[in-house]
Amino acid sequence: MRAAIIKAVNDVDVMTVEDPVPGPRDVVVEVAACGICGTDLHILEGEFAPSLPIIPGHEFTGIVVARGSGVHEIALGARVAVDPSLYCFECHYCRIGHNNLCERWNAIGVSVPGGAAQFAVAPVGNCVLLPEHIGLEDAALIEPLSCAIRGYDVLTSQLGAHVLIYGSGTMGLMMLQLAKRTGAASVDVLDINPERLTTAAALGCSSTAASADELDRPRGWELVIDATGAGAAIQDGLSRVAPGGTFLQFGVASYDTRVTIEPYRIYNKEITITGSMAVLHSFERAAELFAAGVLDPDVFISDRLPLDEYAEALARFKRGEGRKIQIRP
């Protein structure tokens, strides 16, 4: 089969490799679409993956074309979205229900071969059946949506909250859509890319700006979400949280990113700072919401490229172009 391979730091190529073989409780998925994510860029730049080379791609859907000897619950030809999370189910955090903090955490496309290929292997328990009325390629948006749902899971729901989101890429836009569904009084979106802000405005945010200084909310926002992972945005966002409010670190920052906090302000204004890591009990709910039309794929997916252009897809993502960029093998 053909597959994209990150061979070494900043070295990616598309090559012919052996077809994958399923284990007893695995299936082989013929990949229909695979999304590009910030994690893929981190892997290319030498973070996250325990070893290289690796076939990346953790946002993918496809058709089951082979099954292991112990798989009976999913038929050949089934249309599936794949949850990439691989937990040990044995460590302390798995035993107390925090599987996404697994001490032996792995993920398809991060630490084992992923979906940036013609075929990928996945445990049958990680596959969610898709209804016929949704586009198979479009449904690769389910994985990032499941991360966004996890983000809202860690928050204390409050009707009528004013929300500020840093970043209007795919994840920022998903957080916007979910904020509207969870009863936000207003949702303001910041980005230094005016083209992306146009999309946020089209999706019905309250206002857009390049800086929070342009917005009129002197008391701050009850919920501030960073969907960029950029140190400057995080630093600014921490200062915009209203008394009694919450800052959610949702964007994936580089390991070496550092910001300064004000402990007295956190104490005195009862500010909560929290994070959201990947997926936890949210993948099937994301599939349900996607099937119900919570996202318009034509708005969220801006680029659909062939597998041989994987390096170009990463380059476009790094340049901040478009919204969700997909590879369609």
PyMOL commands that set and color helices and strands:
alter all, ss='L'
color gray80, all
select helices_A, chain A and resi 38-44+92-95+99-101+124-126+138-153+170-181+194-202+212-214+231-238+263-268+283-291+297-300+307-318
alter helices_A, ss='H'
color red, helices_A
select strands_A, chain A and resi 2-8+11-16+26-35+59-67+79-82+85-86+106-107+119-123+127-129+162-166+186-190+207-209+221-226+241-249+272-275+301-305+324-327
alter strands_A, ss='S'
color yellow, strands_A
deselect
rebuild
show_as cartoon
